[in-house]
Amino acid sequence: MTTLDRTSSSMNGSSGLVAAMKRFADEAAVLFQALLSPNTVIAEVEEARALQLDALRIEAKDPARAAVLRWHASRIGIR
C-alpha cells in the first residue's frame, strides 16, 4: 500500500467518524427536544394510533386506503 493509499483510507475513516458523530449529535438533539416537550410526543402518538385504528376499521372494505393511512401514521414522528 502506498503512502497516498494509506492517507486516503485514513481520510475516509475519519470522514465516516465525523458523519457518525454528526448523526449521534442530531439524534441527541431530537431526544432532548422530545424530553422538553412531552405533550408534543404524546399528541403525535395519539394521532398515529388514531390513523392505525381507522386503517384497521376499513381494511376489509378498502385495503388501499388502509395502507395509505398506515403510511401516514408511520411518518408522523418524522416531520
N, C-alpha and C positions, 0 to 999 in steps of 0.2 A: 504494500500500500504506500503510495507516495505521500509526501507531506501535504500536498494540496487535497488529496482524498481524505486524509485524516482531519484536516481543517474543515472541509465541507461537511463531513459526517458529524463533527463536533458542533458545528453551527446548526445543523438540522436537529440534533438532540436538544440544544439549548432553546431553539425556537419552539420545539414541542413542549418543553418545560414551561416556557413563557405562556404558551397557549393554555396549558393545563392550569397554571396559576391564575390566569385571567378568568377561565371558566369557574374555578373554585371561588374567586372573589365575587363573580356575578351571582353564583348560587348563594353565597353567604349574604349578599345584599338583599336578595329576594326573600330569604329566610328571615332576616332581620326586619324587613318591611312587613312580612306576614305576622311576626310576633308583635309588632307595634300596632297593627290594625286587625285584630282577630275577627271583628264583625264583618269585615270585607270577605275574609276567608269563609266564614260561616254562610254568608249570603251566596257566595259562589257555589258552595257545596249544596245548598238548598236548591239553587237554580238548576244545577246539574242533575240532582236527584229528581226534580220535577220533570225534567226532559226525559230522563230514563223511564220514569213511571208512565209518561204519555206514550213513549215508544213501546213499552210492554203492553199497554192497553190496546194500541192499534196494530200490533204486529200481525195478527191474523187477517185483518181487513186490508191493510196497506203496508206490506213489508218494506217497500222502497222508502216511504215516508218515515217509517220507524228507523230505518238505517240513517236517514238524514238527521233525525232528532238525536240519535246516539252520537253521530259525528259531532253535532253542535255541542252536546254535553261534554264530549271529550276535549273540546277546545276552550272551555270556559276559563280554566285557570291559566291558560297560556296568553290571553290577551294582555 
